Amino acid sequence: MTEWATINVHVLTVNCCSNIFSKALQILPTWPSVPTEYTTVYLLKLYLSNALSDISELVLLFGLSSEDILLIGTKILLNTN
């Protein structure tokens, strides 16, 4: 039962992160000379690298690693599963 609950809580967290990110990523800038999906993915990766700002609160909010958040964001941006 505990294992089932842990898995489902993780799935719900990922879904929550995905829903929030799909809305938030719409405001990132785009440049006409570069395909949107690559530019935005690069900006997301740069932000999540912790080089520009402290993302510890974001990591704590979702309970996911920055790599997992980047993967979710990339799937949303590239419209893949």
N, C-alpha and C positions, 0 to 999 in steps of 0.2 A: 504494500500500500504506500509506504514512504517513497519507494523508488518511482512508482507511478505518479505520485504527487509532485515529486521533484522534476520529473520529465515534463509534466504538463505545465508547471509553473514556468519552466524555462521556455517552453513553446509560447505561452502567453506573453512572456517578457519580450521575446523576439518579435511576435506579432505587434505588440504595442510599439516597440522601437520602429518597426517597419511602417506602421501607420503614421507616426509622428514625423519620421524622416521623409516620407513621401510628400507630406505637406511642406515641410521645411525646405527641402531641396529645390522647390519651385522658385525660390527667391534668389538662388545663386546666379551670378551673372553669366552671360553667354557671349561668345565672340563669333561673328559670322564666318571668319576665316578658318575656324577650327570646329570639327564636329562636336556638337554640344555634349554628347555622352562622354567624350574623353576629357574635355576641359573641366566639366563639372566633377567628374571622378577624381581628377588631379587635385582640384581645389578641396574636395572632401578629404582626400588622403593627406594633403598638406595640413588641413585643420586638425585632423585626428592624430597627426604625428606628434602633437604636443609641442611643436616648435613655435607656433604663433600664440598660443594661449594654453592655459591650464584646463584640461578637459576632464579632470578627476571627478568633478560633479556630474558630468554627463555619464561617465562610466559607472558611477555609483547609482545614478538615477535608473539606468537600464539594467544594472547588474551584469553587464557584458563587457568583454575586453574591447579595446579600441579596434582590434583586428576584426572581431565579430561585427561591430557596428559598421566598419568600413565595408565588409562583405555584404551586409544587408543593404547599405546605401548604394553599393555598386549594382546589386541585383535590381534595385528599384530604378536606378538611372538607366541601366541597359535593358530594362524590361525583360529580365530572364528569371528562371526559377533556381 
